[in-house]
């Protein structure tokens, strides 16, 4: 989607990776990647971190050439969301999606930024081809519908605490967040009806499901019971080498002290460690930018979830990111997890998801968990 005449801050980084791919689509289903690759005489390969198949028209070591081709596709083809993936595709690969700005006459235009991921995630632009859908009893003109997001673990048991984010695949905007395994009402937010649901639960891989609000398809595993659309998610535990962002662990400003609502994700991580005694993890801390400043830490009470009695000091962004990773380790240790099974690493602002001045820059402040051994 193009935003004409508006200037927005986007992440345009200079890649540290040698290889660059010009990507025109990303798919959860390999068969859909094969279709687009055949149609466009392109190639495809697995993004191992996101578990999505990227279809690309150019692979080059020349960063500028990759950007030039992405801009050409945005201007002269139907692939207005083309972007550059810098890194390595295939099993064991890693890298990052990079936004490509495009100039147009008498205005500044940017294609909407694919959500950038460093070594985690689950965020990307998914452009599934429209597939045949079955007739349902649901009225496609209705603006609100009932949904039930069925979230289960590998053993079939319900997974409590999961959150499902509804995203507009055109704009990449997070429209709504719902709880799993509950009846919810959702309002249509675009004309096409296309919506991407992302299911997150600490300790599990992110699951992505694309559905059309107007005409949901059983081919995607969706079922319809009366006026209720049931969207299934079967979670898979993190495996060795996997990274997961603790999306719902929040810190007070300038503090290595967590907000109380962080307990849900922390307890999910705790359950993962207890259920998998062979796990060893690395807890990665990240900040938004690298500016030094004050750092608040838990006071003598040792309460990780309140600013009351907090100790104040100063330090670098890297020190703050380390303190935040360490407070999670300390919380887990107090709940009975062997400290020897947990390591920490501080990044400061070296690995942002967004430009530090972007609207969504708060997402740069995060903690990630990497499974080292299982």
C-alpha positions in Angstrom: 0.0 0.0 0.0 1.3 3.5 -0.8 1.1 6.5 1.5 1.4 9.5 -0.8 2.3 12.9 0.4 3.1 11.7 3.9 6.6 11.4 5.4 7.0 8.7 7.9 10.1 7.3 9.6 11.1 3.9 8.5 14.0 1.6 9.1 16.5 1.8 6.2 19.6 0.1 7.6 22.8 -0.7 5.8 23.0 -4.5 5.9 25.9 -6.3 7.6 25.0 -9.4 5.6 26.8 -10.2 2.3 23.8 -11.6 0.4 20.7 -9.7 -0.5 17.4 -11.0 -1.9 14.7 -9.0 -3.6 11.5 -10.6 -2.2 8.0 -10.3 -3.8 6.1 -12.6 -1.4 6.2 -14.8 1.7 4.1 -17.8 2.3 3.3 -20.2 5.1 2.4 -22.9 2.5 5.2 -24.1 0.3 2.7 -24.9 -2.5 1.8 -21.2 -2.7 5.4 -20.2 -3.0 5.9 -22.7 -5.8 2.9 -21.3 -7.7 4.2 -17.7 -7.5 7.7 -18.8 -8.4 6.5 -20.6 -11.5 4.3 -17.7 -12.5 7.1 -15.2 -12.2 10.0 -17.4 -13.1 11.4 -16.6 -9.7 13.1 -18.7 -7.0 12.0 -19.5 -3.5 13.6 -20.7 -0.3 12.8 -21.1 3.4 13.3 -18.3 5.9 14.3 -20.6 8.7 13.7 -18.0 11.4 10.1 -17.2 10.4 9.3 -20.6 8.9 8.0 -18.9 5.8 8.9 -19.5 2.2 10.3 -16.3 0.5 9.9 -15.9 -3.2 12.7 -13.8 -4.6 13.5 -12.4 -8.1 17.1 -11.4 -7.4 19.9 -12.7 -5.2 23.0 -10.5 -5.2 26.0 -9.4 -3.1 25.4 -5.9 -4.3 23.2 -4.1 -1.7 22.5 -1.1 -3.9 21.5 -3.3 -6.9 19.1 -5.1 -4.7 17.5 -1.8 -3.5 17.3 -0.6 -7.1 15.5 -3.7 -8.3 13.1 -3.5 -5.3 12.3 0.1 -6.2 11.7 -0.8 -9.9 9.3 -3.6 -8.9 7.4 -1.2 -6.6 7.1 1.4 -9.4 6.7 -0.7 -12.5 5.0 -4.0 -11.4 2.2 -5.4 -9.3 4.6 -6.2 -6.5 4.2 -2.8 -4.7 5.4 -4.4 -1.4 8.6 -5.8 -2.7 11.4 -5.6 -0.2 15.0 -6.6 0.5 15.9 -9.5 2.7 19.6 -9.3 3.8 21.0 -12.6 5.1 20.8 -16.2 4.2 17.8 -18.2 3.2 17.5 -22.0 3.7 17.9 -24.2 6.7 20.0 -22.6 9.4 19.8 -19.2 7.7 19.2 -15.8 9.4 18.9 -12.2 8.4 16.5 -9.2 8.4 13.9 -7.6 6.2 14.8 -4.1 5.1 12.3 -1.4 4.1 12.9 0.2 0.6 11.7 3.8 0.2 10.4 5.0 -3.2 10.3 8.6 -4.5 7.4 9.8 -6.7 6.8 13.2 -8.4 5.7 16.1 -6.1 5.5 13.9 -3.0 7.4 11.5 -0.9 6.1 8.0 -1.1 7.0 4.9 0.8 5.7 1.4 0.3 4.4 0.2 3.6 7.2 -1.3 5.7 7.3 -5.1 6.0 7.6 -5.7 9.8 11.3 -6.1 10.4 12.6 -9.0 12.4 16.1 -9.6 13.5 16.7 -13.2 14.6 13.3 -14.0 15.9 10.4 -13.9 14.3 7.4 -14.2 13.4 6.7 -11.0 11.6 6.6 -10.6 7.9 4.5 -9.6 4.9 2.4 -12.6 3.8 0.8 -12.3 0.4 -1.1 -15.6 0.0 -2.7 -16.0 -3.5 -6.5 -15.9 -3.4 -7.6 -19.6 -3.3 -11.1 -21.0 -4.0 -13.4 -20.8 -0.9 -16.4 -22.8 0.1 -19.9 -21.5 0.4 -20.8 -20.7 4.0 -23.9 -19.5 5.8 -22.2 -16.3 6.8 -23.2 -13.1 5.2 -20.1 -11.6 3.5 -21.5 -8.1 3.9 -21.8 -8.2 7.7 -19.2 -5.9 9.3 -18.9 -7.8 12.6 -18.5 -11.6 13.1 -18.0 -14.0 15.9 -14.6 -15.8 16.1 -13.2 -18.5 18.3 -9.4 -19.0 18.2 -8.8 -22.6 19.2 -5.2 -22.7 20.6 -3.9 -26.1 21.6 -0.6 -27.6 22.6 1.1 -30.5 20.8 -0.7 -33.0 23.1 -4.1 -31.5 22.2 -4.7 -29.7 25.5 -5.9 -26.1 25.5 -3.1 -23.5 25.7 -4.2 -20.8 28.2 -2.7 -17.4 28.0 -2.2 -17.2 24.2 -2.9 -14.0 22.4 -4.0 -13.6 18.8 -3.2 -10.4 16.9 -5.3 -9.4 13.9 -3.2 -7.7 11.3 -4.1 -6.0 8.1 -1.8 -7.7 5.5 -1.8 -4.6 3.3 -0.8 -2.0 5.8 0.8 -4.3 8.4 -1.2 -2.5 11.0 -2.1 -4.3 14.3 -5.8 -3.9 14.4 -6.9 -5.9 17.4 -5.6 -8.4 20.0 -7.8 -11.2 21.3 -7.4 -14.0 23.8 -7.3 -17.6 22.7 -10.0 -20.1 23.5 -12.6 -17.5 24.1 -15.6 -16.3 22.0 -14.8 -12.8 20.6 -16.4 -10.3 18.2 -14.3 -8.9 15.5 -15.1 -6.0 13.1 -14.0 -5.9 9.5 -11.2 -3.4 9.0 -10.6 -3.4 5.2 -12.5 -3.8 1.9 -10.8 -7.0 0.8 -11.6 -8.9 4.0 -8.1 -10.3 4.2 -6.7 -10.6 7.7 -3.6 -12.3 9.2 -3.8 -13.8 12.6 -0.6 -14.3 14.6 -0.7 -16.5 17.7 1.9 -15.9 20.4 2.5 -17.7 23.6 5.8 -17.6 25.5 7.8 -20.8 25.0 6.2 -21.6 21.7 6.8 -20.7 18.0 4.6 -18.0 16.6 1.9 -19.5 14.4 0.5 -17.4 11.4 -2.9 -18.0 9.9 -4.4 -16.1 6.9 -8.2 -15.9 6.7 -10.7 -13.9 4.6 -13.2 -12.2 6.9 -15.9 -12.2 4.3 -15.5 -15.8 3.0 -13.4 -17.9 5.3 -12.1 -21.1 3.7 -12.0 -24.6 5.2 -8.9 -25.2 3.1 -7.0 -23.2 5.8 -8.4 -25.5 8.5 -11.1 -22.9 9.4 -14.5 -24.3 10.4 -17.8 -22.6 10.8 -20.3 -23.5 13.5 -23.5 -21.5 13.1 -22.4 -17.8 13.1 -19.0 -18.5 14.7 -15.8 -18.8 12.7 -13.3 -21.2 14.4 -9.6 -20.6 13.6 -7.2 -23.3 14.9 -3.7 -22.9 16.1 -1.6 -25.8 17.2 1.4 -24.6 19.1 4.9 -26.1 18.8 7.4 -25.8 21.5 10.6 -23.9 20.8 13.4 -26.1 19.6 17.2 -25.7 19.7 18.2 -22.6 17.8 14.8 -21.0 18.0 14.3 -17.4 19.2 11.1 -16.0 20.7 10.3 -12.4 21.6 8.5 -12.1 25.0 5.9 -9.7 23.5 4.0 -9.2 26.7 6.9 -8.6 29.0 6.9 -4.8 29.6 9.4 -2.7 31.6 8.9 0.7 33.3 10.7 3.5 31.6 14.5 3.5 32.2 14.0 0.5 34.5 15.0 -3.1 34.9 11.6 -3.5 36.7 8.7 -5.2 34.9 5.1 -4.1 34.8 2.7 -6.5 36.6 1.0 -7.6 33.4 4.3 -9.2 32.4 3.6 -12.2 34.7 1.5 -14.0 32.0 4.5 -14.4 29.6 6.9 -15.0 32.4 4.8 -17.8 33.7 4.6 -19.2 30.2 8.4 -19.2 30.0 8.5 -20.7 33.5 6.2 -23.5 32.4 8.4 -24.2 29.3 11.5 -24.6 31.5 9.8 -26.9 34.0 8.3 -29.0 31.3 11.6 -29.3 29.4 14.3 -29.9 32.0 16.9 -30.4 29.3 16.5 -26.8 28.1 19.3 -24.2 28.3 18.4 -20.7 27.2 20.0 -17.4 26.5 18.0 -14.3 27.5 18.7 -11.4 25.1 18.0 -7.8 26.2 17.4 -4.9 23.8 16.7 -1.2 24.1 15.5 1.5 21.8 18.7 3.5 20.9 22.1 3.6 22.6 21.7 6.7 24.8 23.0 6.5 28.3 20.8 7.6 31.2 19.3 6.6 34.6 18.6 3.0 35.4 16.1 2.0 38.0 16.4 -1.4 39.7 14.3 -3.3 42.3 14.9 -2.1 45.8 15.6 -4.1 49.0 12.1 -5.8 48.8 13.3 -7.6 45.7 9.9 -7.0 44.0 10.4 -7.2 40.3 7.0 -5.5 39.5 6.9 -2.2 41.3 8.8 1.1 41.3 8.2 1.5 45.0 11.6 1.6 46.8 13.5 1.3 43.5 17.2 2.1 43.5 18.4 4.7 41.0 21.7 4.6 39.1 23.1 5.5 35.7 24.6 3.6 32.9 24.7 2.8 29.2 21.8 1.4 27.1 23.8 -1.9 27.0 23.9 -2.0 30.8 20.1 -1.4 30.9 19.5 -4.2 28.4 21.7 -6.5 30.5 19.9 -5.6 33.7 16.5 -6.4 32.1 17.7 -9.8 30.9 19.1 -10.5 34.3 15.9 -9.6 36.1 14.1 -12.2 34.1 16.7 -14.8 34.9 16.5 -13.9 38.6 12.7 -14.2 38.5 12.9 -17.7 37.0 15.6 -18.7 39.4 13.4 -17.7 42.3 10.6 -19.9 40.9 13.0 -22.9 41.0 14.8 -22.9 37.6 18.5 -23.7 37.8 20.5 -20.5 37.1 23.1 -22.7 35.3 20.5 -23.4 32.6 20.1 -19.6 31.9 22.6 -17.1 30.4 22.1 -13.5 29.5 23.3 -11.2 26.7 23.1 -7.5 26.3 22.6 -5.8 23.0 21.6 -2.3 23.9 20.2 -0.7 20.8 22.4 -2.6 18.3 19.7 -4.8 16.9 16.5 -2.7 16.5 13.3 -3.9 14.8 12.4 -0.4 13.8 14.2 2.9 13.4 14.5 4.4 16.9 12.4 7.4 15.8 9.6 5.4 14.1 6.1 5.3 15.4 6.5 1.6 16.5 10.0 2.2 18.0 8.7 1.0 21.4 8.9 -2.5 20.0 12.7 -2.2 20.0 12.5 -2.4 23.8 12.2 -6.2 24.2 13.6 -9.4 25.6 14.1 -12.5 23.5 14.7 -16.1 24.5 17.0 -18.3 22.5 17.0 -22.1 23.1 20.6 -23.2 23.3 20.0 -26.9 24.3 16.9 -29.1 24.6 
